[in-house]
């Protein structure tokens, strides 16, 4: 193995995100120090949302399947839904669907 192969690929020193998905109004920072990291947390805590934010920066938009880390199907989430902070879909008593958004 060549020395260069050992250090190839993306290395994130830190990652900041603001108003992405349900992470609203606060700058969130992950200090990765260019090392491997483990993202863990409770169900619904935003792990897949963070992975989707990183993928948005690193991948072409036509290659991203949002929420894939949580087993979602293609088109379940979109770049627009993350930017608008969509967090709940509901159907009223007349059968009309609506989406609640933070932004």
Buried (B, 14 or more C-beta within 10 A) or exposed (E): EEEEEEEEEEEBEEBEBEBBBBBEEEEBEBEBEEEEEEEEEEEEEBBBBBBBBBBBEEEEEEEBBBBBBBEBEEEEBBEEBBBBBBEEEEEEEEEEEEEEEEE
